[in-house]
């Protein structure tokens, strides 16, 4: 299991399919949940609403980092 830590603005790729999120979709970490370890609020491209994702469900995408939402 990957326990990579992500920061707000990091670009990530989903490694799992669930609900309307398909494996391989690219998104941006918008918020870190401090009360739950390795859980992130991620907004995926294509205008999807934000979804809480665990760190092991994500992998970092080595693209530009988004800032200034």
C-alpha positions in Angstrom: 0.0 0.0 0.0 1.3 3.4 -0.9 1.3 5.8 2.0 2.5 8.9 0.1 1.6 12.2 1.7 0.0 14.8 -0.5 -0.3 18.5 -0.2 -3.0 20.9 -1.3 -2.5 21.6 -5.0 -0.8 18.3 -5.8 -2.0 16.6 -9.0 -3.0 13.0 -8.5 -4.4 10.1 -10.4 -7.0 7.7 -9.0 -5.9 4.1 -8.8 -9.4 2.8 -8.1 -12.9 3.0 -9.6 -15.8 3.9 -7.4 -18.9 5.9 -7.8 -18.3 8.3 -10.7 -14.5 8.2 -10.3 -12.8 5.9 -12.7 -9.2 4.5 -12.3 -6.8 6.8 -14.2 -8.7 10.0 -13.7 -6.6 13.1 -12.9 -7.5 15.5 -10.2 -6.2 18.1 -7.7 -5.9 17.7 -3.9 -8.0 20.6 -2.6 -7.9 19.8 1.2 -6.3 17.5 3.7 -8.5 16.0 6.4 -6.5 16.4 9.6 -8.8 14.3 11.7 -8.4 11.2 9.4 -4.9 10.1 8.4 -4.1 10.0 4.7 -7.5 11.2 3.6 -7.8 14.0 1.0 -10.5 16.0 -0.7 -9.9 15.7 -4.4 -11.5 17.5 -7.3 -11.2 15.4 -10.4 -11.0 17.0 -13.9 -14.2 17.2 -16.0 -16.2 19.2 -13.4 -16.9 16.5 -10.9 -17.8 17.4 -7.4 -15.0 16.9 -4.7 -14.6 13.4 -3.2 -12.8 12.1 -0.2 -10.0 9.7 -1.2 -7.6 7.7 0.9 -3.9 8.1 0.1 -3.5 4.5 -1.0 -6.2 5.2 -3.7 -4.1 7.9 -5.3 -0.7 8.3 -7.0 1.1 11.5 -7.6 1.2 12.9 -11.2 4.4 14.7 -12.0 2.9 17.7 -13.7 2.7 21.3 -12.7 1.4 22.0 -9.2 -1.8 24.1 -9.0 -1.9 27.0 -6.5 -4.3 29.8 -5.8 -7.7 28.3 -6.0 
